[in-house]
Amino acid sequence: MNKIAVYPGSFDPVTLGHLDIIRRSNVLFDHIVVAVLNNSKKHPLFSVDERKTMLEEATKDFKHVTIDSFDGLLVNYLKKTNISIIIRGLRAITDFEYELQIASVNKHLCHSAETCFIMSTNEFAFLSSSIVKEIAQNGGDVSSLVPNVTCHALQEKMFVC
Ligand code: ADP
């Protein structure tokens, strides 16, 4: 039986931390669907299409990874696609409380949902899309934190990198 997992998130924009989680999940599961959440309340810097295009480019050499997007509740996406495994990355203790709450709510709403947490590598434990945007907005170099495609996209958005 093929084990398919979904890796949901904002990916605004994709970082090397996200790619590390995708690469490591790829070893554990037969297929990974990276699902970009279309959440306008978060006022993202990049549109869903831009985020998907960046992810497609950044994962083009990975086998068995596809990119998709969804609106609203993740559990509805799980039911629609018939996927029950959710991958989430865990960085520091601060991620834990929020992730535990989300995983518990998803389990409550969809009994078959199982959340699989992957610890970040030490190298990327401090890395988030928000910090990347903050550095870039202030003219800092983010080239060691994000794939080239993100670097170019940030450059176009705010003339940095
Ligand atoms: P969300 O808004 O859903 O938290 P993100 O794009 O910020 O979306 O993160 C998606 C997932 O990737 C989350 O599980 C988050 O904890 C994880 N993640 C983000 N950055 C890293 C990183 N540097 N290392 C490991 N996991 C990460």
Backbone and ligand atoms as CSV (ligand in chain L), in Angstrom:
chain,resi,resn,atom,element,x,y,z
A,1,MET,N,N,0.840,-1.196,0.000
A,1,MET,CA,C,0.000,0.000,0.000
A,1,MET,C,C,0.885,1.259,0.000
A,2,ASN,N,N,0.566,2.213,-0.879
A,2,ASN,CA,C,1.335,3.448,-0.937
A,2,ASN,C,C,1.037,4.337,0.261
A,3,LYS,N,N,2.091,4.786,0.928
A,3,LYS,CA,C,1.900,5.700,2.062
A,3,LYS,C,C,2.083,7.126,1.561
A,4,ILE,N,N,0.945,7.845,1.517
A,4,ILE,CA,C,0.976,9.234,1.046
A,4,ILE,C,C,0.782,10.152,2.248
A,5,ALA,N,N,1.584,11.205,2.309
A,5,ALA,CA,C,1.459,12.159,3.414
A,5,ALA,C,C,1.345,13.573,2.860
A,6,VAL,N,N,0.643,14.415,3.610
A,6,VAL,CA,C,0.538,15.815,3.204
A,6,VAL,C,C,1.376,16.667,4.157
A,7,TYR,N,N,2.112,17.599,3.586
A,7,TYR,CA,C,2.897,18.549,4.391
A,7,TYR,C,C,2.264,19.931,4.161
A,8,PRO,N,N,1.376,20.333,5.085
A,8,PRO,CA,C,0.679,21.609,4.895
A,8,PRO,C,C,1.439,22.779,5.539
A,9,GLY,N,N,1.229,23.959,5.002
A,9,GLY,CA,C,1.854,25.128,5.607
A,9,GLY,C,C,1.631,26.362,4.766
A,10,SER,N,N,2.158,27.478,5.273
A,10,SER,CA,C,2.027,28.741,4.533
A,10,SER,C,C,3.112,28.853,3.450
A,11,PHE,N,N,4.318,28.421,3.779
A,11,PHE,CA,C,5.446,28.468,2.831
A,11,PHE,C,C,5.565,29.854,2.191
A,12,ASP,N,N,5.570,30.881,3.036
A,12,ASP,CA,C,5.571,32.275,2.551
A,12,ASP,C,C,6.850,32.997,2.926
A,13,PRO,N,N,7.981,32.672,2.301
A,13,PRO,CA,C,8.224,31.728,1.213
A,13,PRO,C,C,8.901,30.460,1.737
A,14,VAL,N,N,9.105,29.501,0.794
A,14,VAL,CA,C,9.782,28.243,1.146
A,14,VAL,C,C,11.234,28.528,1.548
A,15,THR,N,N,11.669,27.862,2.648
A,15,THR,CA,C,13.049,28.036,3.149
A,15,THR,C,C,13.787,26.691,3.083
A,16,LEU,N,N,15.068,26.730,3.423
A,16,LEU,CA,C,15.835,25.474,3.466
A,16,LEU,C,C,15.349,24.575,4.612
A,17,GLY,N,N,14.723,25.178,5.629
A,17,GLY,CA,C,14.135,24.385,6.729
A,17,GLY,C,C,12.987,23.537,6.211
A,18,HIS,N,N,12.103,24.136,5.416
A,18,HIS,CA,C,11.000,23.378,4.806
A,18,HIS,C,C,11.553,22.260,3.907
A,19,LEU,N,N,12.560,22.612,3.106
A,19,LEU,CA,C,13.100,21.616,2.150
A,19,LEU,C,C,13.734,20.438,2.886
A,20,ASP,N,N,14.344,20.733,4.038
A,20,ASP,CA,C,14.941,19.662,4.840
A,20,ASP,C,C,13.854,18.692,5.320
A,21,ILE,N,N,12.719,19.247,5.739
A,21,ILE,CA,C,11.607,18.389,6.199
A,21,ILE,C,C,11.052,17.573,5.021
A,22,ILE,N,N,10.924,18.205,3.855
A,22,ILE,CA,C,10.395,17.487,2.672
A,22,ILE,C,C,11.358,16.348,2.287
A,23,ARG,N,N,12.649,16.662,2.281
A,23,ARG,CA,C,13.651,15.651,1.895
A,23,ARG,C,C,13.601,14.460,2.853
A,24,ARG,N,N,13.489,14.739,4.144
A,24,ARG,CA,C,13.503,13.650,5.128
A,24,ARG,C,C,12.186,12.882,5.142
A,25,SER,N,N,11.066,13.561,4.859
A,25,SER,CA,C,9.775,12.845,4.793
A,25,SER,C,C,9.729,11.927,3.584
A,26,ASN,N,N,10.434,12.356,2.559
A,26,ASN,CA,C,10.472,11.597,1.309
A,26,ASN,C,C,11.054,10.201,1.507
A,27,VAL,N,N,11.904,10.073,2.527
A,27,VAL,CA,C,12.508,8.778,2.837
A,27,VAL,C,C,11.492,7.900,3.586
A,28,LEU,N,N,10.629,8.552,4.365
A,28,LEU,CA,C,9.690,7.811,5.224
A,28,LEU,C,C,8.401,7.420,4.505
A,29,PHE,N,N,8.014,8.213,3.500
A,29,PHE,CA,C,6.729,7.985,2.823
A,29,PHE,C,C,6.942,7.808,1.319
A,30,ASP,N,N,5.949,7.175,0.668
A,30,ASP,CA,C,6.085,6.923,-0.772
A,30,ASP,C,C,5.840,8.188,-1.593
A,31,HIS,N,N,4.959,9.044,-1.070
A,31,HIS,CA,C,4.646,10.260,-1.823
A,31,HIS,C,C,4.302,11.385,-0.847
A,32,ILE,N,N,4.819,12.582,-1.137
A,32,ILE,CA,C,4.522,13.746,-0.288
A,32,ILE,C,C,3.774,14.775,-1.129
A,33,VAL,N,N,2.647,15.240,-0.585
A,33,VAL,CA,C,1.945,16.361,-1.207
A,33,VAL,C,C,2.204,17.584,-0.331
A,34,VAL,N,N,2.908,18.543,-0.874
A,34,VAL,CA,C,3.135,19.796,-0.142
A,34,VAL,C,C,1.941,20.694,-0.451
A,35,ALA,N,N,1.170,21.026,0.578
A,35,ALA,CA,C,-0.087,21.759,0.348
A,35,ALA,C,C,-0.007,23.171,0.932
A,36,VAL,N,N,-0.079,24.148,0.052
A,36,VAL,CA,C,0.032,25.562,0.441
A,36,VAL,C,C,-1.323,26.058,0.914
A,37,LEU,N,N,-1.338,26.584,2.136
A,37,LEU,CA,C,-2.600,27.092,2.680
A,37,LEU,C,C,-2.889,28.491,2.137
A,38,ASN,N,N,-4.071,28.618,1.561
A,38,ASN,CA,C,-4.505,29.921,1.046
A,38,ASN,C,C,-5.233,30.645,2.181
A,39,ASN,N,N,-4.451,31.395,2.969
A,39,ASN,CA,C,-5.024,32.052,4.145
A,39,ASN,C,C,-4.772,33.554,4.054
A,40,SER,N,N,-5.760,34.260,3.505
A,40,SER,CA,C,-5.568,35.701,3.268
A,40,SER,C,C,-5.482,36.485,4.574
A,41,LYS,N,N,-5.977,35.884,5.681
A,41,LYS,CA,C,-5.935,36.580,6.978
A,41,LYS,C,C,-4.500,36.819,7.441
A,42,LYS,N,N,-3.564,35.961,6.944
A,42,LYS,CA,C,-2.166,36.096,7.365
A,42,LYS,C,C,-1.426,37.177,6.582
A,43,HIS,N,N,-2.099,37.803,5.601
A,43,HIS,CA,C,-1.498,38.822,4.731
A,43,HIS,C,C,-0.139,38.361,4.192
A,44,PRO,N,N,-0.146,37.300,3.405
A,44,PRO,CA,C,1.127,36.775,2.923
A,44,PRO,C,C,1.844,37.743,1.961
A,45,LEU,N,N,3.166,37.637,1.928
A,45,LEU,CA,C,3.954,38.453,0.996
A,45,LEU,C,C,3.771,37.935,-0.429
A,46,PHE,N,N,3.707,36.599,-0.570
A,46,PHE,CA,C,3.585,35.974,-1.890
A,46,PHE,C,C,2.185,35.371,-2.067
A,47,SER,N,N,1.682,35.439,-3.297
A,47,SER,CA,C,0.380,34.833,-3.589
A,47,SER,C,C,0.516,33.307,-3.536
A,48,VAL,N,N,-0.605,32.616,-3.492
A,48,VAL,CA,C,-0.559,31.147,-3.473
A,48,VAL,C,C,0.156,30.637,-4.717
A,49,ASP,N,N,-0.140,31.230,-5.876
A,49,ASP,CA,C,0.500,30.775,-7.119
A,49,ASP,C,C,2.008,30.993,-7.074
A,50,GLU,N,N,2.423,32.128,-6.536
A,50,GLU,CA,C,3.869,32.387,-6.430
A,50,GLU,C,C,4.517,31.377,-5.488
A,51,ARG,N,N,3.853,31.089,-4.364
A,51,ARG,CA,C,4.417,30.133,-3.392
A,51,ARG,C,C,4.493,28.730,-3.995
A,52,LYS,N,N,3.458,28.363,-4.776
A,52,LYS,CA,C,3.463,27.036,-5.413
A,52,LYS,C,C,4.582,26.947,-6.450
A,53,THR,N,N,4.743,28.005,-7.236
A,53,THR,CA,C,5.783,28.003,-8.276
A,53,THR,C,C,7.168,27.873,-7.643
A,54,MET,N,N,7.383,28.585,-6.527
A,54,MET,CA,C,8.686,28.495,-5.839
A,54,MET,C,C,8.924,27.067,-5.327
A,55,LEU,N,N,7.875,26.471,-4.734
A,55,LEU,CA,C,8.001,25.105,-4.212
A,55,LEU,C,C,8.261,24.109,-5.341
A,56,GLU,N,N,7.573,24.319,-6.479
A,56,GLU,CA,C,7.769,23.404,-7.614
A,56,GLU,C,C,9.220,23.441,-8.087
A,57,GLU,N,N,9.756,24.641,-8.191
A,57,GLU,CA,C,11.150,24.793,-8.628
A,57,GLU,C,C,12.113,24.201,-7.577
A,58,ALA,N,N,11.859,24.502,-6.316
A,58,ALA,CA,C,12.775,24.061,-5.243
A,58,ALA,C,C,12.764,22.548,-5.051
A,59,THR,N,N,11.672,21.879,-5.438
A,59,THR,CA,C,11.575,20.423,-5.219
A,59,THR,C,C,11.655,19.641,-6.533
A,60,LYS,N,N,12.062,20.321,-7.594
A,60,LYS,CA,C,11.990,19.663,-8.917
A,60,LYS,C,C,12.889,18.420,-9.017
A,61,ASP,N,N,13.925,18.355,-8.197
A,61,ASP,CA,C,14.807,17.183,-8.263
A,61,ASP,C,C,14.372,16.072,-7.297
A,62,PHE,N,N,13.339,16.335,-6.489
A,62,PHE,CA,C,12.852,15.305,-5.570
A,62,PHE,C,C,11.863,14.415,-6.300
A,63,LYS,N,N,12.026,13.110,-6.094
A,63,LYS,CA,C,11.045,12.189,-6.678
A,63,LYS,C,C,9.867,12.087,-5.727
A,64,HIS,N,N,8.699,11.851,-6.257
A,64,HIS,CA,C,7.495,11.581,-5.459
A,64,HIS,C,C,7.071,12.746,-4.564
A,65,VAL,N,N,7.247,13.962,-5.066
A,65,VAL,CA,C,6.756,15.144,-4.341
A,65,VAL,C,C,5.902,15.954,-5.302
A,66,THR,N,N,4.672,16.281,-4.885
A,66,THR,CA,C,3.847,17.166,-5.711
A,66,THR,C,C,3.397,18.358,-4.868
A,67,ILE,N,N,3.037,19.428,-5.551
A,67,ILE,CA,C,2.646,20.674,-4.876
A,67,ILE,C,C,1.173,20.937,-5.167
A,68,ASP,N,N,0.454,21.314,-4.117
A,68,ASP,CA,C,-0.971,21.608,-4.265
A,68,ASP,C,C,-1.299,22.786,-3.341
A,69,SER,N,N,-2.543,23.214,-3.324
A,69,SER,CA,C,-2.956,24.259,-2.383
A,69,SER,C,C,-4.349,23.922,-1.876
A,70,PHE,N,N,-4.721,24.540,-0.763
A,70,PHE,CA,C,-6.062,24.315,-0.238
A,70,PHE,C,C,-6.533,25.549,0.531
A,71,ASP,N,N,-7.861,25.661,0.641
A,71,ASP,CA,C,-8.497,26.736,1.419
A,71,ASP,C,C,-9.156,26.095,2.627
A,72,GLY,N,N,-9.264,26.847,3.684
A,72,GLY,CA,C,-10.076,26.394,4.816
A,72,GLY,C,C,-9.418,25.304,5.638
A,73,LEU,N,N,-10.244,24.392,6.133
A,73,LEU,CA,C,-9.749,23.394,7.084
A,73,LEU,C,C,-8.930,22.291,6.412
A,74,LEU,N,N,-7.827,21.955,7.071
A,74,LEU,CA,C,-6.983,20.870,6.549
A,74,LEU,C,C,-7.758,19.548,6.523
A,75,VAL,N,N,-8.604,19.325,7.519
A,75,VAL,CA,C,-9.318,18.036,7.575
A,75,VAL,C,C,-10.222,17.848,6.351
A,76,ASN,N,N,-10.759,18.952,5.818
A,76,ASN,CA,C,-11.580,18.830,4.599
A,76,ASN,C,C,-10.709,18.434,3.408
A,77,TYR,N,N,-9.483,18.976,3.392
A,77,TYR,CA,C,-8.538,18.601,2.326
A,77,TYR,C,C,-8.164,17.119,2.460
A,78,LEU,N,N,-7.969,16.657,3.702
A,78,LEU,CA,C,-7.626,15.244,3.935
A,78,LEU,C,C,-8.746,14.338,3.421
A,79,LYS,N,N,-9.985,14.732,3.736
A,79,LYS,CA,C,-11.127,13.903,3.320
A,79,LYS,C,C,-11.240,13.894,1.793
A,80,LYS,N,N,-11.047,15.075,1.186
A,80,LYS,CA,C,-11.171,15.203,-0.278
A,80,LYS,C,C,-10.113,14.353,-1.001
A,81,THR,N,N,-8.900,14.331,-0.453
A,81,THR,CA,C,-7.796,13.638,-1.136
A,81,THR,C,C,-7.582,12.217,-0.624
A,82,ASN,N,N,-8.322,11.870,0.439
A,82,ASN,CA,C,-8.167,10.532,1.027
A,82,ASN,C,C,-6.778,10.295,1.626
A,83,ILE,N,N,-6.192,11.360,2.146
A,83,ILE,CA,C,-4.881,11.260,2.801
A,83,ILE,C,C,-5.135,11.330,4.312
A,84,SER,N,N,-4.388,10.531,5.096
A,84,SER,CA,C,-4.617,10.620,6.547
A,84,SER,C,C,-3.362,11.016,7.326
A,85,ILE,N,N,-2.212,11.051,6.657
A,85,ILE,CA,C,-0.980,11.400,7.384
A,85,ILE,C,C,-0.608,12.865,7.127
A,86,ILE,N,N,-0.391,13.592,8.226
A,86,ILE,CA,C,0.006,15.003,8.158
A,86,ILE,C,C,1.439,15.108,8.659
A,87,ILE,N,N,2.288,15.766,7.906
A,87,ILE,CA,C,3.664,15.995,8.368
A,87,ILE,C,C,3.777,17.433,8.854
A,88,ARG,N,N,4.401,17.605,10.012
A,88,ARG,CA,C,4.706,18.950,10.495
A,88,ARG,C,C,6.142,18.955,11.002
A,89,GLY,N,N,6.799,20.079,10.858
A,89,GLY,CA,C,8.163,20.205,11.367
A,89,GLY,C,C,8.124,20.801,12.764
A,90,LEU,N,N,9.016,20.349,13.627
A,90,LEU,CA,C,9.104,20.904,14.988
A,90,LEU,C,C,10.476,21.520,15.183
A,91,ARG,N,N,10.483,22.805,15.478
A,91,ARG,CA,C,11.765,23.466,15.704
A,91,ARG,C,C,12.070,23.493,17.200
A,92,ALA,N,N,11.557,24.463,17.895
A,92,ALA,CA,C,11.892,24.610,19.312
A,92,ALA,C,C,10.679,24.275,20.151
A,93,ILE,N,N,10.837,24.404,21.424
A,93,ILE,CA,C,9.773,24.119,22.369
A,93,ILE,C,C,8.559,25.021,22.098
A,94,THR,N,N,8.833,26.205,21.559
A,94,THR,CA,C,7.750,27.159,21.275
A,94,THR,C,C,6.801,26.640,20.203
A,95,ASP,N,N,7.290,25.814,19.271
A,95,ASP,CA,C,6.416,25.215,18.247
A,95,ASP,C,C,5.480,24.187,18.877
A,96,PHE,N,N,5.973,23.560,19.970
A,96,PHE,CA,C,5.317,22.348,20.463
A,96,PHE,C,C,3.866,22.568,20.888
A,97,GLU,N,N,3.621,23.621,21.657
A,97,GLU,CA,C,2.283,23.842,22.199
A,97,GLU,C,C,1.269,24.069,21.076
A,98,TYR,N,N,1.654,24.922,20.137
A,98,TYR,CA,C,0.775,25.228,19.006
A,98,TYR,C,C,0.523,23.971,18.166
A,99,GLU,N,N,1.602,23.243,17.889
A,99,GLU,CA,C,1.473,22.052,17.041
A,99,GLU,C,C,0.635,20.968,17.718
A,100,LEU,N,N,0.796,20.842,19.046
A,100,LEU,CA,C,0.017,19.856,19.805
A,100,LEU,C,C,-1.477,20.200,19.715
A,101,GLN,N,N,-1.781,21.483,19.831
A,101,GLN,CA,C,-3.170,21.933,19.764
A,101,GLN,C,C,-3.771,21.631,18.385
A,102,ILE,N,N,-3.019,21.977,17.333
A,102,ILE,CA,C,-3.511,21.767,15.958
A,102,ILE,C,C,-3.697,20.268,15.685
A,103,ALA,N,N,-2.704,19.460,16.121
A,103,ALA,CA,C,-2.784,18.010,15.887
A,103,ALA,C,C,-3.982,17.420,16.621
A,104,SER,N,N,-4.234,17.898,17.837
A,104,SER,CA,C,-5.360,17.373,18.628
A,104,SER,C,C,-6.684,17.762,17.995
A,105,VAL,N,N,-6.780,18.995,17.515
A,105,VAL,CA,C,-8.020,19.457,16.880
A,105,VAL,C,C,-8.264,18.674,15.581
A,106,ASN,N,N,-7.207,18.474,14.814
A,106,ASN,CA,C,-7.368,17.707,13.567
A,106,ASN,C,C,-7.833,16.286,13.855
A,107,LYS,N,N,-7.286,15.691,14.915
A,107,LYS,CA,C,-7.665,14.321,15.294
A,107,LYS,C,C,-9.135,14.289,15.732
A,108,HIS,N,N,-9.536,15.351,16.449
A,108,HIS,CA,C,-10.916,15.443,16.921
A,108,HIS,C,C,-11.881,15.547,15.726
A,109,LEU,N,N,-11.484,16.348,14.740
A,109,LEU,CA,C,-12.367,16.579,13.582
A,109,LEU,C,C,-12.332,15.440,12.573
A,110,CYS,N,N,-11.213,14.716,12.552
A,110,CYS,CA,C,-11.065,13.636,11.559
A,110,CYS,C,C,-10.290,12.511,12.240
A,111,HIS,N,N,-11.007,11.486,12.662
A,111,HIS,CA,C,-10.399,10.455,13.501
A,111,HIS,C,C,-9.233,9.734,12.824
A,112,SER,N,N,-9.282,9.626,11.502
A,112,SER,CA,C,-8.210,8.883,10.809
A,112,SER,C,C,-6.929,9.721,10.653
A,113,ALA,N,N,-6.985,11.015,10.974
A,113,ALA,CA,C,-5.810,11.883,10.781
A,113,ALA,C,C,-4.705,11.543,11.785
A,114,GLU,N,N,-3.502,11.355,11.296
A,114,GLU,CA,C,-2.340,11.114,12.163
A,114,GLU,C,C,-1.277,12.145,11.825
A,115,THR,N,N,-0.838,12.891,12.844
A,115,THR,CA,C,0.204,13.889,12.591
A,115,THR,C,C,1.568,13.306,12.926
A,116,CYS,N,N,2.475,13.439,11.988
A,116,CYS,CA,C,3.826,12.909,12.151
A,116,CYS,C,C,4.776,14.108,12.259
A,117,PHE,N,N,5.447,14.239,13.401
A,117,PHE,CA,C,6.344,15.378,13.609
A,117,PHE,C,C,7.780,14.997,13.266
A,118,ILE,N,N,8.420,15.888,12.543
A,118,ILE,CA,C,9.835,15.679,12.227
A,118,ILE,C,C,10.622,16.838,12.846
A,119,MET,N,N,11.603,16.471,13.682
A,119,MET,CA,C,12.409,17.505,14.338
A,119,MET,C,C,13.284,18.206,13.312
A,120,SER,N,N,13.400,19.508,13.435
A,120,SER,CA,C,14.283,20.227,12.519
A,120,SER,C,C,15.730,19.852,12.830
A,121,THR,N,N,16.576,19.952,11.835
A,121,THR,CA,C,18.005,19.761,12.108
A,121,THR,C,C,18.491,21.020,12.822
A,122,ASN,N,N,19.542,20.860,13.634
A,122,ASN,CA,C,20.062,22.007,14.408
A,122,ASN,C,C,20.335,23.204,13.516
A,123,GLU,N,N,20.837,22.911,12.330
A,123,GLU,CA,C,21.226,23.970,11.393
A,123,GLU,C,C,20.063,24.916,11.077
A,124,PHE,N,N,18.827,24.366,11.053
A,124,PHE,CA,C,17.676,25.182,10.653
A,124,PHE,C,C,16.687,25.411,11.795
A,125,ALA,N,N,17.128,25.118,13.012
A,125,ALA,CA,C,16.212,25.201,14.157
A,125,ALA,C,C,15.723,26.632,14.410
A,126,PHE,N,N,16.450,27.621,13.957
A,126,PHE,CA,C,16.090,29.033,14.189
A,126,PHE,C,C,15.374,29.626,12.986
A,127,LEU,N,N,15.251,28.837,11.923
A,127,LEU,CA,C,14.840,29.408,10.624
A,127,LEU,C,C,13.326,29.378,10.428
A,128,SER,N,N,12.773,30.519,10.012
A,128,SER,CA,C,11.345,30.589,9.684
A,128,SER,C,C,11.166,31.524,8.495
A,129,SER,N,N,10.023,31.410,7.825
A,129,SER,CA,C,9.735,32.309,6.699
A,129,SER,C,C,9.708,33.751,7.188
A,130,SER,N,N,9.169,33.966,8.400
A,130,SER,CA,C,9.066,35.344,8.923
A,130,SER,C,C,10.439,35.969,9.108
A,131,ILE,N,N,11.377,35.177,9.652
A,131,ILE,CA,C,12.712,35.738,9.906
A,131,ILE,C,C,13.405,36.050,8.570
A,132,VAL,N,N,13.168,35.177,7.576
A,132,VAL,CA,C,13.750,35.407,6.245
A,132,VAL,C,C,13.219,36.723,5.664
A,133,LYS,N,N,11.906,36.941,5.802
A,133,LYS,CA,C,11.311,38.181,5.260
A,133,LYS,C,C,11.851,39.405,5.994
A,134,GLU,N,N,12.003,39.245,7.298
A,134,GLU,CA,C,12.526,40.355,8.120
A,134,GLU,C,C,13.953,40.725,7.697
A,135,ILE,N,N,14.782,39.691,7.514
A,135,ILE,CA,C,16.174,39.949,7.104
A,135,ILE,C,C,16.183,40.608,5.728
A,136,ALA,N,N,15.397,40.018,4.803
A,136,ALA,CA,C,15.377,40.526,3.419
A,136,ALA,C,C,14.858,41.964,3.369
A,137,GLN,N,N,13.795,42.229,4.135
A,137,GLN,CA,C,13.216,43.581,4.129
A,137,GLN,C,C,14.206,44.626,4.633
A,138,ASN,N,N,15.171,44.170,5.453
A,138,ASN,CA,C,16.164,45.111,5.982
A,138,ASN,C,C,17.493,45.024,5.234
A,139,GLY,N,N,17.440,44.455,4.046
A,139,GLY,CA,C,18.605,44.452,3.166
A,139,GLY,C,C,19.639,43.393,3.481
A,140,GLY,N,N,19.318,42.416,4.327
A,140,GLY,CA,C,20.290,41.370,4.685
A,140,GLY,C,C,20.373,40.269,3.635
A,141,ASP,N,N,21.426,39.467,3.755
A,141,ASP,CA,C,21.672,38.381,2.801
A,141,ASP,C,C,21.010,37.097,3.307
A,142,VAL,N,N,20.054,36.578,2.547
A,142,VAL,CA,C,19.353,35.355,2.978
A,142,VAL,C,C,19.741,34.144,2.116
A,143,SER,N,N,20.790,34.320,1.293
A,143,SER,CA,C,21.112,33.270,0.326
A,143,SER,C,C,21.504,31.935,0.964
A,144,SER,N,N,21.939,31.945,2.236
A,144,SER,CA,C,22.299,30.668,2.879
A,144,SER,C,C,21.105,30.059,3.619
A,145,LEU,N,N,19.955,30.716,3.545
A,145,LEU,CA,C,18.781,30.265,4.300
A,145,LEU,C,C,17.638,29.765,3.418
A,146,VAL,N,N,17.694,30.116,2.145
A,146,VAL,CA,C,16.578,29.794,1.239
A,146,VAL,C,C,17.112,29.238,-0.082
A,147,PRO,N,N,16.275,28.491,-0.836
A,147,PRO,CA,C,16.729,28.039,-2.153
A,147,PRO,C,C,16.846,29.245,-3.099
A,148,ASN,N,N,17.587,29.053,-4.194
A,148,ASN,CA,C,17.822,30.160,-5.147
A,148,ASN,C,C,16.538,30.801,-5.627
A,149,VAL,N,N,15.536,29.956,-5.869
A,149,VAL,CA,C,14.285,30.485,-6.415
A,149,VAL,C,C,13.642,31.482,-5.443
A,150,THR,N,N,13.741,31.218,-4.140
A,150,THR,CA,C,13.195,32.147,-3.136
A,150,THR,C,C,14.011,33.432,-3.109
A,151,CYS,N,N,15.312,33.263,-3.220
A,151,CYS,CA,C,16.207,34.417,-3.213
A,151,CYS,C,C,15.848,35.358,-4.365
A,152,HIS,N,N,15.643,34.781,-5.549
A,152,HIS,CA,C,15.297,35.604,-6.717
A,152,HIS,C,C,13.927,36.257,-6.543
A,153,ALA,N,N,12.992,35.494,-5.980
A,153,ALA,CA,C,11.642,36.030,-5.797
A,153,ALA,C,C,11.660,37.186,-4.792
A,154,LEU,N,N,12.474,37.044,-3.726
A,154,LEU,CA,C,12.577,38.134,-2.744
A,154,LEU,C,C,13.235,39.351,-3.376
A,155,GLN,N,N,14.198,39.057,-4.229
A,155,GLN,CA,C,14.908,40.125,-4.935
A,155,GLN,C,C,13.918,40.936,-5.778
A,156,GLU,N,N,13.046,40.213,-6.475
A,156,GLU,CA,C,12.059,40.902,-7.321
A,156,GLU,C,C,11.048,41.674,-6.481
A,157,LYS,N,N,10.670,41.087,-5.339
A,157,LYS,CA,C,9.673,41.763,-4.482
A,157,LYS,C,C,10.257,42.984,-3.789
A,158,MET,N,N,11.498,42.844,-3.314
A,158,MET,CA,C,12.026,43.958,-2.499
A,158,MET,C,C,13.460,44.325,-2.801
A,159,PHE,N,N,13.942,43.910,-3.970
A,159,PHE,CA,C,15.258,44.330,-4.443
A,159,PHE,C,C,16.384,44.003,-3.465
A,160,VAL,N,N,16.406,42.762,-2.950
A,160,VAL,CA,C,17.515,42.359,-2.081
A,160,VAL,C,C,18.145,41.051,-2.578
A,161,CYS,N,N,19.060,40.503,-1.813
A,161,CYS,CA,C,19.813,39.255,-2.021
A,161,CYS,C,C,21.126,39.504,-2.735
L,1,ADP,P1,P,2.371,27.470,9.159
L,1,ADP,O1,O,1.797,28.838,8.958
L,1,ADP,O2,O,1.383,26.369,8.904
L,1,ADP,O3,O,3.129,27.272,10.438
L,1,ADP,P2,P,4.939,27.462,7.840
L,1,ADP,O4,O,5.238,27.597,6.384
L,1,ADP,O5,O,5.482,28.523,8.745
L,1,ADP,O6,O,3.385,27.332,7.937
L,1,ADP,O7,O,5.472,26.076,8.373
L,1,ADP,C1,C,4.992,24.862,7.832
L,1,ADP,C2,C,5.553,23.718,8.651
L,1,ADP,O8,O,6.959,23.674,8.499
L,1,ADP,C3,C,5.302,23.817,10.159
L,1,ADP,O9,O,5.108,22.516,10.662
L,1,ADP,C4,C,6.587,24.391,10.691
L,1,ADP,O10,O,6.791,24.037,12.043
L,1,ADP,C5,C,7.581,23.721,9.771
L,1,ADP,N1,N,8.827,24.472,9.646
L,1,ADP,C6,C,8.986,25.750,9.274
L,1,ADP,N2,N,10.288,26.101,9.289
L,1,ADP,C7,C,10.972,25.001,9.716
L,1,ADP,C8,C,12.353,24.708,9.985
L,1,ADP,N3,N,13.301,25.638,9.877
L,1,ADP,N4,N,12.677,23.468,10.389
L,1,ADP,C9,C,11.711,22.535,10.560
L,1,ADP,N5,N,10.398,22.737,10.343
L,1,ADP,C10,C,10.028,23.953,9.929
